[in-house]
Amino acid sequence: MSFKSIVLTASSILALTTGVALAKGTVTVGLQLEPPHLDPTSAAAGAIDSVLYSNVFEGLTRFMGDGSVVPGLAKSWDISDDGTEYTFHLQDGVTFHDGTGMDAEDVKFSLDRARAEDSTNAQKALFAGISDVSVVDPMTVKVTLSEPNGSFLFNMAWGDAVIVAPESIGDIKTTPIGTGAFKFSGWVQGDKIELVKNADYWGTPAHLDSATFKFISDPTAAFAAMMAEDIDAFSGYPAPENLPQFDADPRFQVLIGSTEGETILSTNNKQPPFDNVKVRQAVAHAIDRQAIVDGAMFGYGTPIGTHFAPHNPAYVDLTGQSAHDPDMARSLLAEAGFPDGFETTLHLPPPSYARRGGEIIAAQLAEVGIKAEITNVEWAQWLETVFRGKNFGLTIVSHTEPMDIGIYARPEYYFQYDNAAFQQLMTDLNGTTDPAKRTEMLQQAQKIIADDYVNGYLFQLAALGVAKADLQGLWVNAPTQATDLTGVSWAK
């Protein structure tokens, strides 16, 4: 072999090993749902948080993988004795990805924008109790509440409460500029979103140099992509029937945890005949939850009888109150004036739990005389028709926001439940800080909505993930809908 050949061979080996090293500096994550746009502060789509929460955007506080709330852009805070004033002390040296500094003015802008009369924030209620936001100095901001709110620091950790800047807000839906450990790099709509490491990050830097979120809606294609190792991980894996196969393959690890996702048969409480509680109760008794968990989720999921996570210490098991009983469902329909049943619509968004679960539920409803016409919709259409337009009878969706039973105190919310007693209970809860009293009130709230059969409560969504065996730092549980890559790395 000539000297030149030896040099070329050595160069080739170096290039190959360098390529391996580079590959370990990046990760490709599969997601089933693509965001409709990239502003987490103006849409109800959890798919936005799946990509951007903590990675690109940060709030005053933030959720960790275990569900705890820790300091974020606020390094500390002082709370007045009466619980109505929060003085936040901001982290030093924080800059947005465009190089502009993050200070108290940005916090004021973000919170004022979220609570403004014309705000399009999907969780505007989180900010309703704020009466004033004032800048004390560039690194200190004071938030005044109209009354104490024991959930305020928790609320500030939501993706809807991230801090944004007035300089970049105009293009936020297509060019998100935050303060996180990753910067937005590009979006090929229908395909992928790319992030790169933020070299100027104020906190602990990311291990990865870059990350790609690949959108694969079809469960069969998701399985093929993982098996071919075209992607490194799949968060919210949509084909649970494949998990035993991955578990038996040493190339992969299977991550099974819990989520905050109450999966429900959402019911339009103002649309006849669902404005009749007996009809809603009949629907609840027509449903066989375990058959849905087994048939749509291959056994992954915990049946629920109210809108509350079973892993929460305050959870009350009310599943027996709406046990599967087709005869009772038929009897209730007759009492409500529908002895022969009725027809309605069932809108199904893209996730597997909805599409697969919807087929099973439609069959169960048909057994008691309720004919549900299935309409498969994409997320943008669901948001427009169901969430904003309220033009539906039934729909299936998983509410992945943490501790969100308060949505039942909002009559304008898409399932249009209006109960003054429940609304007062939520107001009282917000003003209560004693843990024992809060637990008692939360349990009372669970019972009220179960008694009113507001929705058909199906199951708590399991967090199902698949990843290559040497990828570490991924969240197992999902305390909020996020794929937090800030602590993810490859094993050495």
N, C-alpha and C positions, 0 to 999 in steps of 0.2 A: 504493500500500500504506500502510495506517495505521501510526502509531507503535506501536500495540498489537500489530499483526500482526508488525512487525519484531521486537519484543521476544519474542513467542511463538516466532517462527522461530529467533531466536538461542538461546533457551532450549532449543528442541528439538535444535538442532545440538550445544549443549553437553552435553545429556543423552546424545545418541548417542555423542559422542566420549568422554565419561566412561565410558559402557558399554563401549567398546572398550578403554579403559585398564584398567577393572576386569577385563575378560575376560582381559587379558594378565597379571593378577595371580593367575590360577588355572589349573589344568590338570586335565583328566579323562583318566585312564589306564585302558585296557581290560585286564582279566586274564581268562583262561579259567576259573581255579579260585577259588572262594570259600573262605576259611578256615572250618574247622569251629567254631573259637572263636578268641579273640585272646590266648592265653597261649603265647608261643613257648617257654616253659620246661617245658611239659607235654604236648607232642604231636609226632608225627613229620611233621606236615603242613607241607611247604615253603611252602604257600600263606599261612601265617601270616607267615613272614619276608618273603614277596613284598610284603606291605603294610607291615609294622611295623619291619623291620630298619633300623636307623639313623634312620629317620624318627621313630619314636616311642620305641623302646627302644635303649639303648646298653650296651656292655660295657666292661670294662677296656681291651680293645684292640678294633680293628675292621678289617674288610677294606675296601680301596679297590677301585676299578673294575679296576685292573691286577693284583689279587690280592695286593698287598703288605699286610702287617699293620702298622698304625701305632697310636700312642697313642689311647685313647678317653677313658673317664672316669678312667683313670690317665694322668697327664701324663708320668710317668717311673717307673722301677723299678730296684732294685738286686738283683743275683743273688749269692748266697753262692758262695764258691770251690768248694764241693762240688756246686753246682747244685741244692740241695734247698730253699733258702729264697728266696722272691721277696718283696721289700718294695716295695709299690706306694704311690706318692705321688699322691694324688687331685687332680683339677682343683679350683680354687677357685671358690666361688660357684655350685655346681650345685644346682638345686632340681628336685624332681619337679613334674609338671604340676599337682598339687593344692596346690603352694606349700610343701610340706615339704622340708627340706634333705636332700641326699644326702651321706652320710658313710660312714666306715669300718664303722659298724654295719650299714648296708644291704648293703655288700659281703659282710660276714660272713654276714648273713642269707641272701643269695642263694646263696652258694656252699655253705653248710651245708644249705640246703633242697635244692639240686640233688643233693648227695651223700648225703642221708639215706637210711636203710634203706627208708622208705616213699615215696621220691621217685618221681614219675611222669615225670621228665625222659627224653625219648626218647634222649638221648645221655648217659645217666648214666655211661657208661664214661669220658667226658672228665674226670670229677671223681674217679674211683676212686683215683687216686694221691695225692690230697690227704689228709694225715694231720691237719692242724690249720689253722684260720684264726683269727688273733688280731688284735684291735684294739690298735694301738700308741698311737695318739691319733686324734682325730676325722678327720684327713686322711691317716692312714697305716694300712695294713693289711698284715700279714705272713701269707703263705701258705706252709706247710711241706709238702713232698712226701715221701713215703716213700722215693723214690729219684729221681734226676735224670730229667727228661723234656724232651728236646729240642724237643718240639712244644707245650709248655705255653702259651706266649704265643699261638701259632697257635690252640690250642684255646679260649682265652679270647675269641677274636674270633667264635666261632660264635653264632648266634642263640639257641642253647640256654643260653648263658652270660651273657645280658644281666642287668643289675642291676635288681632290683625292690625294692619297699618293703613291710615288714610291714603298714603302715597301709592299703595298697590291694590287698593280695594276694587278699583274699576275693572281690573282684568283677573280678579281672583278665581272666577269660574273656569278659566282656561290656563292661567299662569299663577298657581298658588305660591305666595311668598310668605313663609313663616319664620320661626326662630329655631326649628328643630335640628336634630343631628344629621338629617338628610335634606338635600335641596331637590326640588322638582327639576327634572332634566328634560322630559318630553312625554308626549301622549300621542300614541297612534290609535285613534279611536277605533273600537272594535277589536283591538289586539292587545295593547300593553301600555303601561305607564312606567317610566324609568325615573329612578332617583339616584343621586350621587352623594357621596359623603360631604358634609359641611365641614371644611377644614378650619373654619373660624367659630366652631360651636363653643358656646360659653361653658357647657358642662362636660361630663364624661364623653369623650368622642366615641363614635360608632366604631366597631371592629371592622365592618365591611366597607369596602371602597364604593360599592354601588349595589343597587338592587333593582330588580324588574318584577313588576306584577303582571302576570299573564292571565288574560280573561278567557276562561274555558267554561262555557255554560252547560255543555252536554256531559252528563255523567260518564258515558262510554268513552268520550274523548279525554276526559280527565284521567280515567284509569289508564288509557293507552299512553298518555303523556308521562305519567308517573313511572309506569313500567319501563318505558324507553329511556327514562332518566333525562328527558328533555327539560323537566323542571325539577327543582330541588326539594320543594315542599308544596303541599296543598292545604291551605287553611280553610276550614269549613268544607271538608271533603264531601262531595255530593252523592257518593255511591257507597253507602255503608255496607252493602252486601260484599264489597271487595276487601273489607278490612282484614278478615282472617287470612286472606292470601298475602297481603302486605306483612302481616304479623309473622307469618311463617318464612318470610324472605329476609335473610340477614342484611340485605342492602338497605332495608328500610326500618323505620320506627313508627309505631302507631301511637298517636296522642289522643287520649279520651278524657275529657274533662266536662265541666259544667259551664253553662252560659246563663246570662240574665234573660234569655229568650223565652218568654211565655208565648207559646204557639197557640193561637186561638182561631176559632171560627168567628170572625168579627161579624157583628150583626147590626144592621141599620135600625136603631131603636125608634126612629121617627117614621120609617116607611111601613105602612100597613102590609102584612098583618103583624110585623115584628114590634109594633107599638103596643101589642097585647102581651103581657108577661106570661100568660098561659101558653102562647105560641112559642115564645122563647124557651120556656121550660120544656115544652114538647120536643123542641130541637135538641136540647141538652140530653134528654132521655133517649133520643133516637141514636145518639152517638155512642159507639163502642171505642173508647179511647185506646184500650190495649190493642185492639185489632188495627188501629191506625198506626200506633207505635211499631207493632210487629210488621205490618204490611208496607208502610212507607219508609220506616227508619230501621227495619231489620232488628228491632228490639232495643235500639238506642234512644233513650228518652224516658222521662219520668212523668206519668199521668198527673195532671193538676185539676183542681176543682175551683180555682179562683186565680186571680191575676197576681201571683206572688211566687217567688223562687223557692222551691223546696229546701234548698241548702241554707236559706236565711233562717236564723234562730227564731224569728217571729212568725214563721210559716204555720198556718193551720191547715190540716188535711181535710178538705171539704169534698173530696171526690165522691163520697157516698151519697151526697145530696143530689147528685145528678148521675146516678148509676145507670148503666145501659138497661133500658126497660121499654121495648117497643110497644107493649100493650098500654103502658101508662102514657106513652107519647101519643098514641092514637086516641086514648080517652081524653087527654088534655086538648087535643085538636078539636074533638067533637064539642067539648065544653066551650071552646073559644068560637064555635060557629063554623068550623071547617071539618065536618065529618068525612068529606072526600078528599081532604088535603088541599093543596094549592100549588101554584107554580111560582118560582122565584129565580133569581140569577145567582151564580157562584163565580166570582172573578178570581182567577188564580194567577199570581205573579210567578216569575221563573223558578224560584228555588225548588229543589226536589221535594222538600217537605210539603209544599203547597200543591204542586202538580200531582205528585203521587198520592198524597193525603186527600186531595180533592176528589179524585176518582172513587176512593173508598167511602168518603163521607157522602158523596152523591148517591151511591148505592144504598148506604144506610138510611138516608133520608127518604129515598124512594120506597123503602119497606114500610114506612108509616104514612105514605101518601104525599110526601113533599117532593115535587119534581124540581130539581135544581138544574137549570141550564148552565153548563160550564162554558166560560169564556176565558181562554188563556190570554194573558196580557203581559207586555213587557213592563219594566219598572216605570219608565217615563209615563206610560199610559195609565198604570195603576195609580201613580201619584196624581195625575190629572183627573181621572175619572172617579176613583174611589176616595183617595185621601182628601183632595181639594174639592172635587165636584160632589162627593157624597151620593153619587148616582150608582147605587148597588143595593142588593138585598143581603147577600152573604159574601164573604171573602176569607181567605186564609193568609195569615201573616204572623211572623214571629217578632214580637216586640223586644228587641235586644237591648233597649236602654235600661240602665240599672235603676232598681227601686222606683219604678215608674207608675205605681198604682195611682198617683196623683192625676194622671190623665183622665180618670173617671170623674174628676171634679170640673171638667171643662166641657160644658154643654155643646160648644161649637166643634169639638173634636169629631173625627169622622164617623164614629159609631153613634154620636149624638145622644148620649145618656145624660139626663138632666134630673138630678136628685139633690135638693137643697140641703137635706140632712148630711149627705155625704160631703157636699162642698164645705159645709161648716166644720165637719170633722177634719178635713184636710187643712183648713185654716187653723184650727186648734192644734193640729199635729205640728204645723210649721212653727208655732209659737211655743212648743214644748221641748225642753232639753233633757228632762229626766228620762233616762233609758227605760225604766220599768213602765212609766206612763206611756212612752212612745210605743213600746211593744204592745201594750194593751190596746192602744188606739189603732195601730196597724192591723191587729187581729180583728178588731171591730169592723174596720174598713173591708177586710177580706170577706167577712160574713155578709155585709150589706150587698156587695156586688154579686156574691153567690146567690143570695136570696132573691135578687132581682133578675138573675139569669141574663145579665147584660149581654154576655157573649157565650159562645160555646168554648169552654176551657178544655184544651186538648192535652198538651204535654209541654214539659220544659225541654227545650232543645238541648241536645248534647253537643259539646264542642268536639268535633271529630277532625283530626288532622293526620296527615301522613307526611313524613319527611325522610330524607336520606339519613342513614344511621349516624353519620358523624356531624350532623348539624345540631348545634346546641343553642339554648337560650330562648327558644320559642315558648310563648305562653301555652300552657296546657288548658287552663280554664280561660273563660272569656268574660271578665267582669264588665266589659263594654265591647262593642263591636270594633275590634282593632286587630291589626297584625303588626304588633310592635316589634320592629327590627333593631331597636337601639341597643339591645344587649345580645344580639344574635351573632354567633361566630362559628367557624369550622374548628373541629377538634384537631389539635396539632398531630 
